[in-house]
Amino acid sequence: MAVLGSGVDVCYPAENLSIYDRLLASGGGVISEYEPGTRPDRWRFPARNRILAAISAAIVVVEAAATGGALITARLGAEIGRPVFVVPGDVDRETSEGCNRLIRDGAHPVLGASDLIEELTLVVGPPAPRLGTEHGIPAEGIQVSDLPGVWSLSLTETLVKLGRLEMEGKVRRLGDTVLPA
């Protein structure tokens, strides 16, 4: 699901059009509180973040400077009771300052995918077990490093899909091996 700071017919930035199209083609959705044709303005994005926080089970901040939209979303989420998870960063990196401050102020640090999956299971409950074979995972399992070729995806896209399948209880990991659930 994507929440836009513009009308639903305005893809911003324009180079994200392929992501926009893939999202819709895969059954995802695009929502906005703005009328079609509304152009993005800087002030619309912080306003949009309250919708992001409201429709999310949890807020995950991967990178954030001392100010910015991610921190606005984290604050709004915390105000309405959403758990806030944060990937810590180098203390001398400008784009980690916001993350590290969130952790200092009580957000849950996330050091890897298993941390996030474990924490989210506490928030949204355990996933319903399902078979993973329809996703190209043989009964004997497959190495994580082989999945991009099996799924014809980039490594990043593969890790996102794998995380989603784990959250949904369709697959499980044993070290570097992915098995049907």
N, C-alpha and C positions, 0 to 999 in steps of 0.2 A: 504494500500500500504506500502510495506517495501522497504527501500533503504539500500542495503548492502555495507559494506566495504570489500567485498570479491566477489568471483564469485557467481552467482545465485545458483549454485549447492553446495555451502559450507555453511552449517548452523552454525553460530557462535553466542553465545556459543552453543555447541552441545545439552545442556539441553533444548534449545528453539525449538527443532525439532517439538514438538507437536503444538506449536504456528505457526510455519512455515507451517505445513501441514494443520491446520485449516484455516489459511489465504487463502491458495490456494484453498481449498475445498469449501470455502464460496464465491468464485468469486473474491477474492482479488488478488493482484499481487506482485511480487518480482522483483525489478530491480537493476541493477548494471552497472557501467561503466567498470567493470573489466571482463576479459575473464573467462569462466567457469574453475574451478579448482584453481583459484587464492585464496591463503590463506590470511586470515586477518592479516594485520600488523598495528601497532599503527598509523602510519602516514596516512593510508588510511581513517580512520574515520573522521578526520577533513575535508578532501577533499570531502568525501561523504556528509557531512553536507550542502555543498552549493547546492546540488541537493535537499535535504530535504527542505531547505528554498525556493528554486525556485518553487517547485511543491505545496507548501502550501499556503493557503489563509491567514493564520496567524500562528504565532509561539506562543506556550503555554509552558512556563517553569514552571514545578511543583516543582523541587528541583534542586539546583545547588550550588556547592561549589564555592570558589573564582575563580577557573579555571576549564576548562573542556569543553566537547563537547556541552552541552546545551547552554553555553554562546557563543560558536563559531556560533552555529546555529542562536541564537538570533541576534548577530551582523550582520551576513550575511543577515538574513531576513530584518533587519532594513535598511541595505544598499540598498536593492532593493525595499524598500517601503512596506514591509509586516508589519502589526501591530504586536507588541510583547505584550503578556499578561503573567502575572507572579502571581503565588500563593505566597504571603508573608510567611515568616517563622520566627521562634524565632530568636531574634537578637544574642543570644549566641550559636546558633547551627551552626556548621561548614558547614553543607549541606544546609544552608539557606543563607549564605553570598552572593553568586552570585545572588540569587533571589532578595534579599533586595537591592543590589547595582543596579540591573536593574530597580527596581521601583524608586530608588533615581535618576536615570539617565533618567527617563521619560517613562518607560514601564507602561502599564495599569495594575493596581493591580486587581486580581480576588479573591473575597472572597467566591465565591460559584458558583454552576452550573448556576444559573440564571444570574449572572454577565457575565459569559462567553457567554451564549446564547444570551443575549441582545447585547453585544459588537459585536459578530460575525454576528448577524443579520444586524448590521450597515455596516459591511465589505462585506458580501456576499449577502445581501438582504434577505427579508423574505422568509421562506420556503413555497413551494406550499402546500396548504391544501389538505390532503388526509384522507381517512378513516383509523382508527387504529384497526378495529375489526379483521383484518387478523393476528394481532399480539397477540391475546388472551385477548384483552381489551374489556370487556363487555360495553354496552351502559351506564350502571349505574356507571361504573368506577370500579377501583380496587385499593387497598392500595399498596403503593410502597413496603412495607414489604412482601406482598404476591407474588410479581412478581418472585423472584428466584424459588419458587416452581412451578409456572405456566410455566415458560420458561425453567425449569431444568438447571439453570445456577448458578454460584457462585454469591455472592452479588456484587463483583467487576464487573464481566461480565454483570450482570443485569444493573448496573448503567451506564456502557458504552453503552449498547444497548438502554436503556431508553434515555440517552442523545442524541444518534444518531436519535432516533425516534422523539424526540422533535425538534431537528434541522431540520429534514425533514418535519416537520409539520404533522406527522401522529398521534401524541398524544399530549395532553397538561396536565399540572399538575395544580391541585387546592389544595393547601396545600400538604397533603400526599396522595391525591387521583389522580390516573392517569385516564384520560378520552380520548375517541377517539376524534380526532380533528374535 
